[in-house]
Amino acid sequence: MTHSPIENDRDKRYMRQALALAEKGMYSSKPNPRVGCVIVKDDVVVGEGWHLQAGGPHAEIVALGQAGAASRGAELYVSLEPCNHTGRTGPCVVALLDAGIKRVVVGAIDPNPKVAGKGIQSLQQSGVEVLSGVCESEARTLNPGFELRMLKGRPLVRVKVAATMDGRTAAMDGSSKWITSEEARRDVHHYRAQSCALITGIGTVIEDDPRLNARVDAPVKQPLRVVLDGNARLEPNAQLFSVDGPVLIVTSAQPAADYSFDERTECIQMTGNDGRVDLDRLLILLAEKKVNEVMVEAGAGVAGAFIAKDMVDEIIVYSSPDILGSSGRGMFVIRGIRNIDNRVRFEIKNISRLGRDLKVIYGRSDATD
């Protein structure tokens, strides 16, 4: 397998074009990875494509269809290694060979064990020149949850929080609309759209009655809405059920016989050793359901529980330049932190401004001091 430690400017230019195409499937390709493809002949782009939705043609097939006969003797740039196995669609490697592609440039190796280098190997064994690792970090950034699920059997977990500058998510009376600006709220919908599942708690559903769907101006596959309803209190008239999209309700107590909802709603009991919903088993279940990225939009108790169990990969905080004081509600409830050595550490990954607010993205920290 050929890997380029020094990336050619021409190859990087076309690969970045493929990466930009992959982003067009950001909200719709789940649970499949986001993939883009460009076909070049004599330094002219003759075909391009991206993977729009699971079960539909892969990016390479779309690009080959656009290029037609011009594919013979051409170069193909693809952000993720072409597959060599049959799933809901045929193997892309076979299609590339049949089309007469002479050179393939790959961004990232597919972490799926069914592929994981086998696609590249098949191409090379058939005489196709292959270069991999071009813009690799950018290519991998497109599919962090898919990679985690393939390699570790769990989805990527983000926690979203909207708070004031003094870390309060609501006033003393529970009112919180709207702590952050319209620009920040709009940004949240993009995270919802790229997530395979949203998790909230029954307290948030009762207090805020959210729809928890993604409202963006782009093709989107609505995320699975997961409600942690320990004592089975959810009512069928909740706004969750007023919009399209599946719902999963997870209880820790045995629900009453009349605890039932419409046909798109699944109810399961999942009780942990502490009598609460078992979050470890929940993430395993979501991975089995091919969930790549999870966003937790919940109160301080649920958000804190995920952090305390070391399940969180990113925390996204939208911080308004307001103050609610010590009587307001905090961001996280985490038991057992008695001194500074018990703190949970994260690192700042990015800071940006949205309207009058700051958006801060925190990632896992490896620091031990």
Beta strands, then each sheet from edge to edge (+ up, - down):
strand 1: 36-41
strand 2: 44-50
strand 3: 75-80
strand 4: 103-108
strand 5: 129-132
strand 6: 156-164
strand 7: 197-201
strand 8: 224-228
strand 9: 247-251
strand 10: 265-269
strand 11: 293-296
strand 12: 314-320
strand 13: 346-354
strand 14: 357-364
sheet 1: 2+ 1- 3+ 4+ 5+
sheet 2: 10+ 9+ 8+ 7+ 11+ 6+ 12+ 14- 13+
end
